[in-house]
Amino acid sequence: MTRVHRVLWRRQGKTLQFNCKGQWHTVREVLDRWKDTGEWWNGETPKLFVRFLTDSGVWELYRDLPDGRWFFYRRYD
């Protein structure tokens, strides 16, 4: 998975922008969020998935909850 290099937040926890694949993307709206435990029996860690509407399309990112790092999951055309 591609690591998201930086996520900028507003004080109340609202995402403003993120940098993925060398470009900044401005968040217009959070379309959905959900937690997934994955295959915990195989050692996968829980993740928080977020679907964003941005200035460049719809993106899904996930945050690895134990270590806090963000990753690119998919982009919708």
C-alpha positions, -999 to 999 in steps of 0.1 A, spaced: 0 0 0 10 36 -7 17 56 24 0 90 28 28 113 37 9 140 55 -27 146 67 -37 181 79 -64 185 105 -86 213 118 -89 216 156 -121 195 159 -105 166 141 -118 174 106 -95 166 78 -85 195 56 -59 181 32 -38 151 26 -6 145 5 -6 113 -15 16 103 -44 33 137 -42 2 158 -45 -20 177 -21 -57 170 -21 -83 193 -5 -111 176 13 -146 189 4 -166 163 24 -162 131 43 -186 107 26 -182 77 49 -161 62 77 -159 28 92 -137 5 112 -125 -29 101 -107 -54 122 -94 -73 92 -81 -108 96 -71 -104 132 -64 -141 135 -37 -136 108 -21 -107 126 -39 -78 107 -44 -47 128 -76 -27 131 -80 1 106 -102 32 102 -113 37 66 -124 71 54 -140 80 20 -133 116 10 -147 138 -17 -118 160 -28 -110 185 -54 -95 157 -74 -122 130 -70 -133 104 -44 -105 88 -24 -104 61 3 -77 61 28 -72 41 59 -54 47 92 -36 19 109 -50 24 144 -22 9 165 5 31 149 -15 60 134 -1 59 99 -23 67 70 -24 47 37 -40 51 3 -66 24 -4 -84 33 -36 -95 62 -58 -128 62 -77 -128 76 -112 
